[in-house]
Amino acid sequence: MINLDERYHNYLTNPEKKFRIDGIGERVRGYGYHCEDGDIAGHYVMTDNYKLFYDRQEQFVRKEALKVAETLTSK
């Protein structure tokens, strides 16, 4: 299993360091392990706009948008 602190902690402590997603620099806000059926399935990295999931072999699985679209107008 990978050491997440070793891999991602610099992203939290250095505001200039960005995580590249589709060519755009994103600030890392957190990271951790995720479970499925009670077993560790992999890890995630959370940025300002996305939560990215990786499997135990460190292969990208999926990304989820964190921000909900706002309504265009309010009455």
VENQUIKA-V901401 format. One record per run of one state. SS is the DSSP state (hx for helix, st for strand, lp for the rest). FROM is the first residue (numbers start at 0). TO is the last residue. If there is no record, write none. Layout:
SS & FROM & TO
SS & FROM & TO
//
This chain:
lp & 0 & 2
hx & 3 & 12
lp & 13 & 17
st & 18 & 20
lp & 21 & 22
st & 23 & 25
lp & 26 & 26
st & 27 & 35
lp & 36 & 37
st & 38 & 46
lp & 47 & 48
st & 49 & 54
lp & 55 & 58
st & 59 & 64
lp & 65 & 74
//
